[in-house]
């Protein structure tokens, strides 16, 4: 599944996510003009047709520079890329939820998810079996029961063997913003570190 397909699955499942839109050029921008941000904008590659993957990405870009940056990125890709554009955010908490056949694992960290994904820091892990919490490692109260219920909304996707990234912004907004098939994520990690 491409990043674009994953984001569209999040949207289709009705899960909370950033206000995003998919564009090939600045001419495709529509919702962007009506959305307020508080720390800038993110543009990232989500799909490439007929070319090698090039992960073009910028975060916290001021609004009036977004259209030109999209076109600059697209020129680098010779018109073959789809980008997602959405308001950037600052993190209060972040993490992942792994959904398997009869279980889910929520991992959570204070601040940016990079603390979890790249630095291995975990403030709390919550293990669910047959939809019941059966084990917590770390500080149980790190995530409130309300926050865990929001994360567990990912079950609505009715997909197994997936991992979703979620975040709670410093403004208290809860969002899902990425999904990957476990096998694909594993292959990417192997390629990156071997």
N, C-alpha and C positions, 0 to 999 in steps of 0.2 A: 504494500500500500504506500502510495506517495504521501508526503506531508499534506499536500492539498486534499487528497481523499480522506485522510485522517481528520483534518479540521472540518471537512464537510460532514463526516460521520458524527462528530461532536455536536455540530449544529442540528443535524437531522434528529438526534436523540433528545434535543431540547435541553442539553446541559448548559449551564452558564459558561460564557466565554467572553473574551474581549470583543468589542464591536469592531469587526473586521470586514474587509472586502478584498476580493481577489482581482488583480489587475495585470495587464500586460504593459500598459503605458499610462502616462498621466491622464490621457483622454478618457480612460475607463473610470477614473475616480468619480464617485457620486456621493455615497454616504459620508465619506471623509470630510466633506465641507460642512456637514451638520454636527459632527462629533466634537465635543470638547475634550481636551487632554489636560493633564496637570504636570507632566514632566517631559512631554514631547511625543514623538512617534517612532514606531518600529516598522521597518521594511525588511522582509526576508524572502528568500527563494523558497518556493513550495513545490514547483514542478518544472521540468525541462523536457521539451519535446525535440527529439532528434539531435541532441548534443550531449557532451559530457557534463556531469553534475558539477556545478560551481555554486557553492553556498555563499551567495552575496547577502550581506546582513548589515544593518545599521540600526542603532537604538538611540532613543532620546534626541531625535532630530527635530529641530523646530519646524512648525507647521508650514511656513511659507517656503521651506526648502525641499519638502517632500516631493512635489511633482517633478522637479528637475532631477532629483536623485533617482527616482524610478526610471526616468528616461535614460539617465547615465548608465544605470545598471543594465537596462535592456540593450543599450548599444553595445556594452561589453559582451552580451550574450547573443548578439546578432538576431534579436527578435524571437528567441526560442524559449523564453522563460515566463512563468507565471509567478507573481509575487503576492504575498498577503501584506496588507497595511493595517495597522491598528495602533491605538494609543499605548505608549509605554507605561510602565508602572514601577513603583518601588515596592519591595517585599516586606511583609511582616512575618509571614511563614510560607513555606513551600514544601513540596514533596511529590511523591508518586503513589499510585495505587496499582498494584499488580492483581489482575483478575484471572484466575484459573478456573477449572471445572467446578469445584465445590468450595473454593476458598478465595479470600482476598487478603492482601497485605498492604497496609498503609504505612508508609515511612514519611516522617515529618522532621523538618529542621527549621530553626529560627533563621530569619533573613532569606537570602537568595538560595535558590535550589542548587546553585553551583556548589554550595557548601556540602550538599548531600551527594550530588552526582560526580563531582571531581575530587572532593576532599574527604568523602566518606564519613562526614559528620552526621549523626542521627540523634535527634533529641527524644524521639519516641517511635516505636513500631507497634502496630496493632494488627493482630492476627485473627481473622474471622474464618470459621469453618461452618458450612451450612447456614450462613447468614447470622451466626452468633459469635460474639467476641469471646475468644477463649484464652488469649494470652496478650499481655502488654510487656514490652521491654522498654525501659526508660521511664520517663515521667508520664504517668497515665493522664494527668490533667493538662499536659502540654496542648493537646487538642481538646476542645470542649465536645460534649456529645453532639451538640448542634453542628459543629464543624465536621465531625466524623460523618454525620448523616448526609451532609452536603457532598462530601467526598464519595460516599457510598451510592450517590445518585448515578455514578458511572455504571452500576449494575443494569440500569435501564437500557444500555446499549445492546444487551443480550449477545455479547461477544465474549469469547474466552481466549486465554493466552495473549492478553494485551496488557500494556502498561501505559497509564495516562499520567501526565504531569499536571499538577494543579498548583494554585497559589492563592494566597490571601494578601491583598495589597495593603499598604499603610493607610489607605482610606477605607479599609474593611470590605472591599469588594472581593467576592470569591469567584475564581475562574478556572476552567480547564483550558489548556492551550496547546496540548500536543498529545498524540496517541501513536503507539507503535505496536506492531506485532512482536511478540517476544523473540521469535526466531530471527526476524530481521534486525532487531536491536542487538541481539547476540552476535550476528555476523558483522555488524558495523563495529562493535567493540573489538572483536578479534582482528579486523582489518586495521583498526586504529592502533592497537597495542602490540601486535605481533610483527 
